[in-house]
Amino acid sequence: MKGIPDIIAALRPCQSVLISVHKNPDGDALGSQLALMRALERSGKRVHAHNLDPVPEIYRFLPGVERITSGAKVAGSYDAFMVLDADPPRTGLFDGIYPAPTLINIDHHVTNPLAWPLTWLDPHATATGEMIYHLVQEMGTDIDREMALCLYTAIFTDTGSFRYTNTTPSCMRIAADLIEKGADTWLVTENVYESYTYRRIKLLGIVLSGMVRHNDDRIAHVLVTEEMYQQTGASAEDTDNFVNYVRAVKGVEVAILFRQTGKNQYKISLRSKGRVDLSAMAQALGGGGHKNAAGGVLDGSFDEVCRKVVTAAEKVLADQLGAPRA
């Protein structure tokens, strides 16, 4: 596994760089991508940021976001291709044939399989944005106001506004430095948590009204269907953070969001309170992620998929916390 000196050495001769992140990009992915794009351009490189999916509305306040292109195809070739905040297949791009001779992966998810030789993985980092902060500093690039805002957003969102158990003294010190460098904390809070659309709130009400609890109430799930989108005018990006409302229920240790992505396909989002490690469970289901936040995609009818995921969650609870109360 590589580190910052290896990344800098590999990038030094590269003149053109493509940066991508995972499908359905979140605040950490986008903040990291935009900050790194700006840093590399300031070092004289030509940079293109491209993702499979477009930028969600709540992150369109980030500086430079209008330069991120999206879609299944990316034209051209590059000296380096960098994947942030995910292992390369999770970009949903290129299908294993990449448009650059130098391949670099920077991630903090413990389930990353380290498929690329030049992979820098730090599962102790609260966010990929924390890693990009250190990388930019080692590159000798000053972090300006725009980069500070992007990196603060990355850390702020992946720590749940510094509420999650992954919050560390180190990330708090980095956040303080980014605020001193000009990151507008209220701008981030307002856009991420205080500017929900009417359609999102309507969808949230429908989704939460269908919450189901299992296993002595320690597991709870909600379902988002295509019919609900049609009913409210909402879309998949409006479901961001829905699963955290389920986790907030007193007594729930594992929260599950099933989001329909096809006639017989569901995206699974898993969240747990600090005591339960979901990473191995997600990996066994074909996904990945962190100890307390993971997910994946499963094919099958909803009943089949729900039964499989809930059964796996019950086993995790039994193994880690013991059997439910009689």
URJO-V20360 format. One record per pair of residues at least 24 apart in sequence whose ideal C-beta (glycine too) atoms are under 8 Angstrom apart, sorted by the first residue. I is the first residue (numbers start at 1). J is the second residue. Records with the same first field share a line. If there is no record, write none. Layout:
I = J / J
This chain:
1 = 114 / 119 / 120 / 121
2 = 117 / 118 / 119 / 120
3 = 120
4 = 120 / 134 / 135 / 138
5 = 138
6 = 118 / 120
7 = 104 / 106 / 118 / 120 / 135
8 = 135 / 138 / 139
10 = 80 / 102 / 104 / 118
11 = 40 / 45 / 80 / 102 / 104
13 = 79
14 = 45 / 78 / 79 / 80 / 102
15 = 45 / 46 / 79
16 = 45 / 46 / 47 / 48 / 78 / 79 / 80
17 = 45 / 46 / 47 / 48 / 78 / 79 / 80 / 81 / 82
18 = 47 / 48 / 49 / 50 / 74 / 78 / 80 / 81 / 82 / 99 / 100
19 = 47 / 48 / 49 / 50 / 82 / 83 / 84
20 = 49 / 50 / 51 / 52 / 74 / 81 / 82 / 83 / 84 / 91 / 93
21 = 51 / 83 / 84 / 85 / 86 / 91
22 = 51 / 85 / 86 / 90 / 91 / 92
23 = 51 / 52 / 53 / 90 / 91 / 92
24 = 53 / 56 / 236 / 237
25 = 51 / 53 / 55 / 56 / 59
26 = 56 / 59 / 85 / 157 / 158 / 240
27 = 59 / 153 / 154 / 156 / 157 / 158 / 192
28 = 85 / 127 / 128 / 129 / 154 / 155 / 157 / 158
29 = 84 / 85 / 86 / 128 / 154
30 = 55 / 59 / 62 / 65 / 68 / 150 / 153 / 154
31 = 62 / 129 / 150 / 151 / 152 / 153 / 154 / 155 / 157
32 = 84 / 85 / 106 / 127 / 128 / 129 / 131 / 132 / 150 / 151 / 154
33 = 68 / 84
34 = 62 / 63 / 64 / 65 / 68 / 147 / 150
35 = 129 / 132 / 133 / 136 / 143 / 147 / 150 / 151 / 154
36 = 82 / 84 / 132 / 135 / 136
37 = 64 / 67
38 = 64 / 144 / 146 / 147 / 150
39 = 132 / 135 / 136 / 139 / 141 / 147
42 = 141
43 = 139 / 141
48 = 74 / 76 / 78
50 = 74 / 93
51 = 91
52 = 91 / 92 / 93
53 = 92
56 = 237 / 240
57 = 197 / 237
58 = 191 / 192 / 195 / 237 / 240
59 = 153 / 191 / 192
61 = 187 / 191
62 = 149 / 150 / 153
63 = 146 / 149 / 150
64 = 146 / 150
74 = 99
80 = 104
82 = 106
83 = 107 / 116
84 = 128 / 132
85 = 109 / 128
86 = 112
87 = 111 / 112 / 113 / 115 / 288
88 = 115 / 116
89 = 115
90 = 288
106 = 131 / 132 / 135
109 = 288 / 289 / 290
110 = 279 / 290 / 291
111 = 279 / 282 / 283 / 287 / 288 / 289 / 294
112 = 288
123 = 290
124 = 168
126 = 155 / 158 / 159 / 166 / 167 / 168 / 170 / 171
127 = 154 / 155 / 157 / 158 / 159 / 171
128 = 154 / 158
129 = 153 / 154 / 155 / 158
130 = 154 / 155 / 170 / 171 / 174
133 = 174 / 178
143 = 178 / 181
144 = 181 / 182
145 = 181 / 182 / 183
147 = 181
148 = 178 / 179 / 181 / 182 / 183
149 = 178 / 182 / 183 / 184 / 187 / 188
151 = 178 / 183
152 = 178 / 179 / 183 / 185 / 188
153 = 183 / 188 / 192
156 = 185 / 188 / 189 / 192
157 = 192
160 = 244
161 = 189 / 192 / 193
164 = 292 / 293
165 = 274 / 292
166 = 290 / 291 / 292
197 = 234 / 238
199 = 232 / 233 / 234 / 238
200 = 234 / 238
202 = 232 / 233 / 234
203 = 228 / 229 / 232 / 234 / 238 / 239
204 = 242 / 245
206 = 231 / 232
207 = 239 / 242
208 = 245 / 246
211 = 246 / 249
213 = 249 / 252
214 = 310 / 313 / 314
215 = 310 / 313 / 314 / 317 / 324
216 = 324 / 325
217 = 251 / 252
218 = 251 / 252 / 253 / 254 / 317 / 321 / 324
219 = 252 / 253 / 254 / 255 / 256 / 310 / 313 / 314 / 317
220 = 246 / 249 / 252 / 254 / 255 / 256
221 = 246 / 255 / 256 / 257 / 258 / 306 / 309 / 310
222 = 246 / 256 / 257 / 258
223 = 257 / 258 / 259 / 260 / 302 / 306
224 = 257 / 258 / 259 / 260
225 = 260
226 = 260
236 = 261
242 = 269
243 = 269 / 270 / 271
244 = 271
246 = 271
247 = 271 / 272 / 273
253 = 317 / 321
254 = 278 / 313 / 316 / 317
256 = 309 / 310 / 313
258 = 302 / 305 / 306 / 309
260 = 302
261 = 297
262 = 299
264 = 299 / 300 / 301
265 = 297 / 298 / 299 / 300
266 = 297 / 298 / 300 / 302 / 305
267 = 295 / 296 / 297
268 = 295 / 296 / 297 / 298 / 305 / 309
269 = 295
270 = 294 / 295 / 309 / 313
275 = 320 / 321
276 = 316 / 317 / 320 / 321
277 = 316 / 320
278 = 316
280 = 316
281 = 312 / 313 / 315 / 316
284 = 312
285 = 309 / 312
